[in-house]
Amino acid sequence: MARPRVALVDSGGTNIGSVRYALDRIGADARLTSDPAQIRAADRVILPGVGAAGAGMRRLREAGLVEVLREVEQPLLGVCLGMQLLFDRSAEDGGVECLGLLSGEVVPIPRAPGLRVPHMGWNTLTAVRNDPVTAGLPDGTRAYFVHSYGVPVTSDTVLTTEHSGTWSAVVRRGNRWGAQFHPERSARAGARLLTDFVLEVTP
């Protein structure tokens, strides 16, 4: 059986190598690419990313990938900053127009006594609704986060996490998913999410 072809969008993030290695471990044929033809031909598309929204969108525009990603029909997963870029807008960098594939705005995590911003480290996940990508992640599963901005809970939220408020940890609308945590750094939980996205989701 042919391995699923995964287009790992070359968004310039420092976590891309780790994401690719995590995909290789679960048996995916992951190819780092900024080629629109390869992205359109893949079985799955993953948009990774770390850093700021403004720089992330600038890299996508310079690579000519904004419209490509908006038009992708196969399953698409945004990871960390990649998830945030799926939304309409981010308040980061004074306000950034993002891909607009999911409705809502990414906002700063407020500071609170005893809680550090950025939110960095392991945190628990809680299910809001069922989804094939999170079927193996029961309530209380821990995943690894690094972020200063977050997505409030919306009708697209699948899993939440708590840190100075309640935030979307996994989102989905149609064939578009996002994970705020880092699957490549989340041990078994991350491997399970990637496995379910690559091998179990029906396009």
Secondary structure, 3 states (H helix, E strand, C coil): CCCCEEEEECCCCCCHHHHHHHHHHCCCEEEEECCHHHHHHCCEEEECCCCCHHHHHHHHHHCCCHHHHHHCCCCEEEECHHHHHCEEEECHHHCEECCCCEEEEEEECCCECCECCCEEEEEECEECCCCHHHCCCCCCCEEEEEECEECECCCCEEEEEECCCEEEEEEEECCEEEECCCHHHCHHHHHHHHHHHHHHCCC
